[in-house]
Amino acid sequence: MGWIIAIIVGGVAGWLASMVMNRDASMGIFWNIVVGIIGSILGNLIAGPLLGIAGSIQEFSLTGFLIAIVGAIVLLGIVNLVQRGRVR
């Protein structure tokens, strides 16, 4: 059951992050899920040691959801920097 929650929460977090970063038109639902799940892992790596906050994407909590969104935004920011460096 945890994987189903991770996919749903990851998809919503990735979608919200892509809306914030203006990348919604270039991403499909698969990439929204991937960005949300990887963003959650990245967010937990950042928030855990620095802020002492831990959230899990496998069981729904507001803290975990917010960490997933912030991590996905950071991930998309890194992707934007890498893509901008290659294209121009």
C-alpha positions in Angstrom: 0.0 0.0 0.0 2.9 2.3 0.7 4.0 2.3 -3.0 0.6 3.3 -4.2 0.6 6.3 -1.8 4.2 7.1 -2.9 3.1 7.2 -6.5 0.0 9.3 -5.9 1.7 11.8 -3.5 4.8 11.9 -5.8 2.6 12.6 -8.8 0.8 15.5 -7.1 4.0 16.9 -5.6 5.7 16.7 -9.1 2.8 18.3 -10.7 2.7 21.2 -8.2 6.4 21.7 -8.6 6.2 21.7 -12.4 3.4 24.4 -12.1 5.6 26.5 -9.8 8.7 26.1 -12.1 6.6 26.7 -15.3 7.5 23.3 -16.8 4.0 21.8 -16.8 3.6 21.9 -20.6 6.8 19.9 -21.1 6.2 17.1 -18.5 3.7 14.3 -18.6 2.2 12.4 -15.7 5.1 9.8 -15.7 7.7 12.5 -15.3 5.6 14.3 -12.6 5.6 11.1 -10.6 9.3 10.6 -11.1 10.2 14.2 -10.2 7.9 14.0 -7.1 9.4 10.8 -5.8 13.0 11.8 -6.4 12.2 15.3 -5.1 10.9 13.7 -1.9 14.1 11.8 -1.4 16.1 14.9 -2.1 13.9 17.0 0.2 14.3 14.4 3.0 18.1 14.5 2.5 18.1 18.3 2.8 15.5 18.7 5.5 16.6 15.8 7.7 20.1 16.9 8.7 19.7 20.7 8.2 16.3 21.3 9.9 15.8 18.1 11.9 12.5 17.4 10.0 11.7 14.1 8.6 8.8 13.1 6.4 7.9 9.9 4.6 6.3 9.7 1.2 5.1 6.2 1.9 2.6 7.2 4.6 0.8 10.5 3.9 1.5 13.4 6.2 1.4 17.1 5.5 5.1 17.5 6.5 6.1 14.7 4.1 4.0 16.3 1.3 5.5 19.7 1.8 9.0 18.3 1.9 8.3 16.4 -1.4 7.1 19.6 -3.1 10.1 21.6 -1.9 12.5 18.8 -3.0 10.8 18.5 -6.4 11.1 22.3 -6.9 14.8 22.1 -6.0 15.2 19.2 -8.4 13.5 21.1 -11.2 15.7 24.1 -10.5 18.8 21.9 -10.9 17.4 20.5 -14.1 16.7 24.0 -15.5 20.3 25.1 -14.7 21.7 22.0 -16.5 19.4 22.3 -19.5 20.1 26.1 -19.8 23.9 25.4 -19.8 23.6 22.8 -22.6 21.2 24.7 -24.8 22.9 28.1 -24.7 
